[in-house]
Amino acid sequence: MKEVYLYKKLSNHKVQCQNCAHYCIIEHEKRGKCGVKENKKGKLYSLVYGKIVALNIDPIEKKPFYHFLPGTNSLSLATVGCNFKCLNCQNYGISQMPQETGQILGKDLTPEKIVEVALENNLPSISYTYTEPAIFSEYALDIMKLARKKGLKNIWVSNGFWSKELFDLIFPYLDAVNIDLKSSENGFYVKYCGGKLKPVLDTLKRLKDKKIWIEVTTLIIPGLNDKEKIFKGIANFIKNKLGKETPWHISRFSGAISWKFQDFPDTPIGTLKKAQEVGKKAGLKYIYIGNI
């Protein structure tokens, strides 16, 4: 266990986690929404520090990044847990494990060992991915600091539901992000993800302000976020707030590998192309259809 870097002590052994935009108030011997931060007698601890549940070498295009270190591989890692409960999640087996079962699984690996593995394999970057890196930010940050000293790039693949405190803590060591912008409507986030839209938009704007490379991904789910109005909202936000050169990845949904939407059909190719056309009309330069 590791004491959390971002939290505030309250009365009666309560604490407020400041790691993500939920700002959970957590009582003694309870955990936050992510299931991996626990209050022990008024101190908040990360239960996943150094506990790797996934460690792979992936093409960076798989993250997906098409305009950052293209043609290279990246050391990709995750712990269990997530601050969202997306009903369409494809990694639900590890993202929802702590909330669903209370279990914290993972192989013990120090930050030093992670950087060593990247260097031994001549990899130019480390990607914090598969689950939500914000929930293992203490571990990620310690790796990022060591990686930066060794000349490695740090990449987050994230839902963007960060606190301002977390952003300020990690951005000096962050080189690139791919943020899931799931919808332009707050209701979608509330109903299907257990979060809100505004903190995600705030994170994206802060990243742009700090000149950190951004690529955006939207998973199109039939009947839920496949309206033209939603496509326009996302495309216009990217164009107006992030810049027309920001890549937009439009991904096809597959019900067979989702958590709660297994009866949903795969996204029609025509729907993906419609979103692409909306993006082009909005003035975006780089739009990619994925998962087809």
ABEGO torsion letter per residue (X at the ends): XBBBABBBBBBGGBBBBAABAAGBBBBBGBBBAAGABBBBGGBBBBAABGBBABBBBBBAAAOBBAABGBGBBBBBBBBBEBABBBAABAAAAAAAAAAAAGBBBEBBBBAAAAAAAAAAAGBABBBBBGBBAAAAAAAAAAAAAAAAAAGBBBBBBBAGBBBAAAAAAAAAABABBBBBBABABAAAAAAAAGBBAAAAAAAAAAAAAAGBBBBBBBBBBBGAAABAAAAAAAAAAAAAAAEAABBBBBBBBBAAABAAAAABBBBBAAAAAAAAAAAAAAGBABBBBBGX
